[in-house]
Amino acid sequence: MSDTQQPPAYQPQPPTYQPQPPAFEPPAGKPAKNTLGLVALILAAVGFIFGCIPGALVIGWILLPIAFILGIVAVCLRGKAKWQGVTAIVLSVVGTIVAFVVFFAVAATALSNAVEDASGGDTTVADQQPATDEPSEEAPAAEVGTRENPIPLGTAFSNDDWTVVINSVTPNAAEQINAANGYPQDADPGTEFLLVNYTVTYTGDDADGEYPAMVQIEYVTAGGVTVNLVDKFVVAPDPINSTSVLYTGATVTGNTAIQVPTPVDGVLAVTPGVFGDKVFVAVQ
């Protein structure tokens, strides 16, 4: 090496770069199944059904809030389907409203039963026989619509808000009820199912309308014992839609079923509205 030649300057080598694989990201597509949302939806649906049943309102009140809370949690889960949770929330809110309507209808019936109406003059019976001027030595007949003189089947009676017609009454209707529903419902020993078909028409002037559930139907035995729908819940075929609001002139027809003692020797007690006078209707 000559004296004038310099050693080569040090040139640092670039570090060897090993690229790291990118972090795994799930491919975009459908959100994952939301099991919690499905549970919330099932609870909301079951709670809604029980919320419509007067004898099982408590179960509805328990299930619906649980479904509402689970639905909110399900909606907040990342990467999960949302529709089950949203549907559960909506269904639980609607079910709660319906449950309260049914509760107030049942409470109104209890209040109406507790109030004694001495006058009993607000109900008009269609096709009632006119009074005659002919003298009679016999005791006057009981007023039409009382237990002693019930209104015949198919006869309309009304007050300021409702017109009601009991179209038919079918005793010992277990076979007919079970055939329509597809599952057995057995009457308790010494009782039978009474199937009642009736029509209600709202004739009031409330701008918000009224629920057909305000028209209450009970059964009174010959011994004076009252039996109502709450004593034993029976699913009637083609049940009357009692939770849809009716406005002036609107009509709805359907069935209800009551478990009554055997033999059927009583009458129906119909209360058209919370403060309406109770009217008794023959069952045959």
PyMOL commands that set and color helices and strands:
alter all, ss='L'
color gray80, all
select helices_A, chain A and resi 35-51+54-76+83-114+174-181+212-214
alter helices_A, ss='H'
color red, helices_A
select strands_A, chain A and resi 124-125+156-158+162-170+191-202+215-220+226-227+251-261+267-272+279-281
alter strands_A, ss='S'
color yellow, strands_A
deselect
rebuild
show_as cartoon
